[in-house]
Amino acid sequence: MLELSIALFVGILIGTATGLCPGVHINLVAAGLLSSLGWFAGVPVIALVVFIVALSIAHTMIDFIPSVFLGAPNEDNFLSVLPGHELLKEGKGYAAVVYALYGGLAGLVIVLIFSFVFVLFLAGIFDFISTMIPFILIFVSLFLIFSEEKWWIAGLVFILAGIFGYMTFNLPVRGPLLPMLSGLFGLSGLIVSLRDRVRIPKQKIEKLREVKLERGAFWRNSFAAFIAAPLCSFLPGIGSGHASVLGSEIAGRQEENRGGFLFLVGAINVIVMSLSFVAVYSIGKGRTGSAVAVQELLGKISLGDLSLIIGCVIVSAFVVFFIGVYVARFFALYVMKINYSRISWFVIGLLILANLFLSNWIGMIVLVTGSALGVFCILSGVRRIQMMGCLLIPSIVYYLVL
């Protein structure tokens, strides 16, 4: 128990650190762990598993903080950048992070429910559901476009993003998601904020009990997470980004309830990450880098291993919730003391450096192109969710020609 407790504690600390680093995705961390397993030859395998699970949950929950306060996205929470940034400009950046953290805790209930469902039924229905993927994605795509008042512009943005995404995935780009999503959802917003000379007001730090959703918004977004996240936690080629798109459309447009959307994305990220471990047990396939790392360590996961993993998820989420609240409070106290233009330039520099080191020269072209398309989307007045075409259209093409 002592070794497992230490592994849990160290995993949470390192996951918190990596979650605060713009541009560092959990799959990159998991890949790094897999490549360095030789360094941990004397460590029990199950302790390494606990470490990876704790690190994954911590990273998944904490990385909303740079998303909200710095406008730096990754492939799991990039849709939260816009509502989080808007709340930051209203002095509610702290509340924005807390909404996402609340979502992570609420998602644990759905994790427990679907863990039983996956264990009992997933293996039997996996092949049938897999055949439905392209039709589900086509429906979501059409719904996204025609839910806009300016649907013709939304359609143009969606198609351009889809072509851009398809080309990116078919070019020799190292780590294509990083430059593509950094440009579409990161640099574009920062560039526009520089143009608009955004000033960050003094942030209001409320008591936790004062940061709450309306009852209707809570149940609506919980239901959306209940439907979207489990479906996207085991299907190939589908992840948290797709689940967030699907969930946002199930919950309905929430321009006036941005906290509800952040709650939804926070819940979806924790659910998808947690159930990816259950999917390894049920169908023997990992859909996240962390799940693949656990599979590499354990080989065949037993029911006892799975019970320990789920317990680790729950304990980690509760501990990370309070760490996240504390760190968000720290950011909220000091972010308005720094000129936001300087913050924007600093984050732009960080994202460019991250892409220079983690991608290649073609990735830099992708970064610039994505930024231009993102700026066009913002200035055209359609929702930035239309740029999810960069993932949806390549996925549809892949499954239709498979």
Secondary structure as GFF3:
##gff-version 3
##sequence-region A 1 402
A	DSSP	alpha_helix	2	19	.	.	.	ID=ss1
A	DSSP	alpha_helix	26	35	.	.	.	ID=ss2
A	DSSP	three_ten_helix	37	40	.	.	.	ID=ss3
A	DSSP	alpha_helix	45	62	.	.	.	ID=ss4
A	DSSP	alpha_helix	64	70	.	.	.	ID=ss5
A	DSSP	three_ten_helix	78	80	.	.	.	ID=ss6
A	DSSP	alpha_helix	81	89	.	.	.	ID=ss7
A	DSSP	alpha_helix	93	117	.	.	.	ID=ss8
A	DSSP	pi_helix	118	122	.	.	.	ID=ss9
A	DSSP	alpha_helix	123	130	.	.	.	ID=ss10
A	DSSP	alpha_helix	133	146	.	.	.	ID=ss11
A	DSSP	alpha_helix	151	169	.	.	.	ID=ss12
A	DSSP	alpha_helix	177	181	.	.	.	ID=ss13
A	DSSP	pi_helix	182	187	.	.	.	ID=ss14
A	DSSP	alpha_helix	188	195	.	.	.	ID=ss15
A	DSSP	three_ten_helix	208	210	.	.	.	ID=ss16
A	DSSP	alpha_helix	215	231	.	.	.	ID=ss17
A	DSSP	alpha_helix	240	251	.	.	.	ID=ss18
A	DSSP	alpha_helix	258	283	.	.	.	ID=ss19
A	DSSP	alpha_helix	289	298	.	.	.	ID=ss20
A	DSSP	alpha_helix	303	334	.	.	.	ID=ss21
A	DSSP	three_ten_helix	335	337	.	.	.	ID=ss22
A	DSSP	alpha_helix	340	358	.	.	.	ID=ss23
A	DSSP	alpha_helix	361	380	.	.	.	ID=ss24
A	DSSP	three_ten_helix	384	388	.	.	.	ID=ss25
A	DSSP	alpha_helix	389	401	.	.	.	ID=ss26
###
